[in-house]
Amino acid sequence: MLDSFELLCNLLKSDHYFTLLADSRLAEEDKIKIRFLCEKFNHNVVFISSKIELGLCRQKSGSISMPFGLKHLIKTRPELFTLQDELQNADRQTINPLDKIAGTSPAVQKLKEKILIAAKEDVIVLLRGESGCGKTLIARVIHELSARSGCGRPFVSQNVAAIAEGLAESELFGVAEGAYTGSVSSRMGLFASADKSTLFLDEIGELSPAMQAKILQVIQDGTYRRPGDDKVYHCDVRLIFATHANLEQMINEKRFRQDLYYRINQFVIEVPPLRERREDIEELAKDFFKKEKIQKSLRADAVLKLKKRDWPGNIRELENCLRTASILCEDRIIGADYF
């Protein structure tokens, strides 16, 4: 049972297929959010209603009406929720996670070789590269190729720079009931969510020195404490970090702990910027159109023009350009004039 969109998001990012059961009495705005999340991460959603005393009537992204409780439904009709899940998971197992990284350039081939090595070894990985070059996708692929992908727990990802100031500790480690004013219930953090699995922390250089010390303790002995709780918690988490910052310079400026740097610097993967793999742009565009279900393609002159750009925003900038061009161009084939 989930009681927040945050937990739902973490669950749906998992490598396993889910049929999500949701209460049809939810607000329409919440239903739209749930449908969007399920479609984004390729899961099925079934809205449950107990108002109509009829037999089961299932529709895609629709609802089930029933005169009895949800627990009774799962107990008496488990086949409704297990068969499609098993088929979907079996289909996913035939997909090579490396194929999610588009491109055949020498830079990408070298990148994939390091990913395979990282996946085999259960070591801390540090991804270094500019913003927008695909570090989150690489972290997910490493997890999917690793032994931890079969643990049944979700791959958990968080950009620490996006955490509100003062909330990093509770987000990472959870919070005990009554720890803060207004906290009426306990909540587990990202480390607990990723136990036995993989936790990816992007922009590690944005953490405060105090939080860096707490991360260091988890790395050293696998333990942590939640705010407001004296109990020591243990976790078994594979950590992947990422940064676009110059950590060495930050150490000299006393903004990043040197002892933490040595701990996370075990296996470094340099992620190439798009300007160093321009020959992959056409394949990246095809991959983007397929992923977004856009029935369009690029004309040769458009590909040539895109290859001449420097792309300071990397793949993220390229995808934004492709999305805008696909909206503006009414034809199926997009020419250079739209870039």
Order of alpha helices (4+ residues) and beta strands (2+ residues): alpha-beta-alpha-beta-beta-alpha-alpha-alpha-beta-alpha-beta-alpha-alpha-beta-alpha-beta-beta-beta-alpha-alpha-beta-alpha-beta-alpha-alpha-beta
